Amino acid sequence: MSLELGFFIPPVPPEEFTKMALRAEEVGYDFVTCDDHMIYPFGAPFSEEEQEYGIHEAWTAMTCVAGATSKIKVSHMVLVTTFRGPGLLAKMAATLDLFSGGRMDLTVGAGWFEREFRAFDFPWEDHKGRLEREREAVKIIRSL
């Protein structure tokens, strides 16, 4: 078993986002990651400037990072399977993995932030229901 070291990129302006990824690659991190949230769940963002644009959409942000870097793996803190259908998510992951030269790691989860689900009209279920939905999504993703 080998240990990999990752760098979390917080919700910062786009030019800083890419700079942070490039610096992480330069100093030897194994992967970079960011949150997959539609709205920021942890109170106010890090600065007043960030309040102007909110949190980035994770998939698009990490695709940009994959194009700007050459060695470091790209991932997400956890992609919520309910936000994108499992077939679409599998296709997106396969495409980013291909275009990045095999540097994409797919991480998925059931989600937890109810207000975010409701704000974007995603189905909200109790913990057991969300986990069952995720299990089903993982089966579909693996089969594709």
C-alpha positions as CSV (number, residue, x, y, z in Angstrom):
1,M,0.0,0.0,0.0
2,S,1.3,3.5,-0.8
3,L,0.3,6.7,0.8
4,E,-0.7,9.6,-1.5
5,L,-0.7,13.2,-0.4
6,G,-3.4,15.6,-1.7
7,F,-3.9,19.3,-1.7
8,F,-7.4,20.8,-1.2
9,I,-8.1,23.9,-3.2
10,P,-10.6,26.1,-1.4
11,P,-13.1,28.4,-3.1
12,V,-10.7,31.1,-4.4
13,P,-10.8,33.3,-7.5
14,P,-10.3,31.2,-10.7
15,E,-6.7,32.5,-11.4
16,E,-5.7,31.6,-7.8
17,F,-7.4,28.2,-8.2
18,T,-5.2,27.2,-11.1
19,K,-2.1,28.8,-9.5
20,M,-2.6,26.7,-6.4
21,A,-2.9,23.5,-8.5
22,L,0.3,24.3,-10.4
23,R,2.1,25.0,-7.2
24,A,0.9,21.8,-5.6
25,E,2.2,19.9,-8.7
26,E,5.5,21.8,-8.5
27,V,6.2,20.9,-4.9
28,G,5.2,17.2,-5.4
29,Y,1.7,16.6,-4.2
30,D,0.1,13.5,-5.7
31,F,-3.4,15.0,-6.3
32,V,-5.5,18.1,-6.0
33,T,-9.1,18.2,-5.0
34,C,-12.0,20.6,-4.4
35,D,-15.4,20.5,-2.9
36,D,-18.5,19.3,-4.9
37,H,-21.1,21.7,-3.5
38,M,-23.7,23.8,-5.3
39,I,-23.8,26.3,-2.5
40,Y,-21.2,26.9,0.2
41,P,-22.3,24.9,3.3
42,F,-19.8,26.2,5.9
43,G,-21.0,29.7,6.6
44,A,-19.4,32.6,4.9
45,P,-16.7,32.0,2.2
46,F,-13.1,32.8,3.1
47,S,-13.1,36.5,2.1
48,E,-15.4,39.3,0.9
49,E,-14.1,38.9,-2.6
50,E,-15.2,35.3,-2.7
51,Q,-18.8,36.2,-1.7
52,E,-19.1,37.8,-5.1
53,Y,-18.9,34.5,-7.0
54,G,-19.7,31.8,-4.4
55,I,-18.3,28.3,-4.8
56,H,-17.2,26.8,-8.1
57,E,-18.8,23.9,-9.8
58,A,-16.3,21.1,-9.0
59,W,-16.3,19.2,-12.2
60,T,-15.7,22.2,-14.4
61,A,-13.0,23.6,-12.1
62,M,-11.0,20.3,-11.9
63,T,-11.3,19.9,-15.7
64,C,-9.6,23.3,-16.0
65,V,-6.9,22.1,-13.5
66,A,-6.3,19.0,-15.5
67,G,-5.7,21.1,-18.7
68,A,-3.3,23.4,-16.9
69,T,-1.2,20.7,-15.2
70,S,0.7,17.7,-16.5
71,K,1.5,15.3,-13.7
72,I,-0.7,15.8,-10.7
73,K,-3.9,13.7,-10.4
74,V,-7.2,15.5,-10.2
75,S,-10.1,14.5,-8.0
76,H,-13.0,15.9,-6.0
77,M,-13.5,15.8,-2.3
78,V,-16.5,13.7,-3.1
79,L,-18.8,14.0,-6.1
80,V,-22.5,13.7,-5.0
81,T,-24.0,11.0,-7.2
82,T,-27.5,12.7,-7.0
83,F,-26.2,15.9,-8.7
84,R,-25.3,14.0,-11.9
85,G,-26.9,10.8,-13.1
86,P,-24.6,7.8,-12.8
87,G,-24.4,7.2,-16.5
88,L,-23.4,10.8,-17.1
89,L,-21.0,10.8,-14.2
90,A,-19.3,7.6,-15.6
91,K,-19.0,9.2,-19.0
92,M,-17.6,12.5,-17.6
93,A,-15.0,10.5,-15.5
94,A,-13.9,8.4,-18.4
95,T,-13.5,11.5,-20.6
96,L,-11.5,13.5,-18.1
97,D,-9.4,10.4,-17.4
98,L,-8.7,10.1,-21.1
99,F,-8.0,13.8,-21.7
100,S,-5.8,14.0,-18.6
101,G,-3.7,11.0,-19.6
102,G,-5.1,8.8,-16.8
103,R,-4.8,11.4,-14.0
104,M,-8.5,11.4,-12.9
105,D,-9.5,9.7,-9.6
106,L,-13.3,9.3,-9.2
107,T,-14.6,9.7,-5.6
108,V,-18.4,9.6,-5.0
109,G,-20.7,10.0,-2.0
110,A,-24.3,10.3,-1.1
111,G,-24.3,14.0,0.0
112,W,-25.4,15.5,3.3
113,F,-26.3,19.1,2.9
114,E,-30.1,19.1,2.8
115,R,-30.5,22.8,2.0
116,E,-28.3,22.4,-1.1
117,F,-30.4,19.4,-2.4
118,R,-33.6,21.4,-1.9
119,A,-32.2,24.6,-3.4
120,F,-31.4,22.8,-6.7
121,D,-34.5,20.5,-6.6
122,F,-32.5,17.3,-6.1
123,P,-34.4,14.5,-4.4
124,W,-33.8,14.5,-0.7
125,E,-34.1,11.3,1.3
126,D,-33.1,10.1,4.7
127,H,-29.6,8.8,5.3
128,K,-30.6,5.3,4.5
129,G,-32.3,6.3,1.2
130,R,-29.3,8.4,0.1
131,L,-26.9,5.6,0.8
132,E,-29.1,3.1,-1.2
133,R,-29.2,5.6,-4.1
134,E,-25.4,5.9,-3.9
135,R,-24.9,2.1,-3.9
136,E,-27.1,1.8,-7.0
137,A,-25.1,4.6,-8.7
138,V,-21.8,3.0,-7.9
139,K,-23.0,-0.3,-9.4
140,I,-24.0,1.5,-12.6
141,I,-20.8,3.5,-12.8
142,R,-18.7,0.3,-12.3
143,S,-20.6,-1.5,-15.0
144,L,-20.1,1.3,-17.4
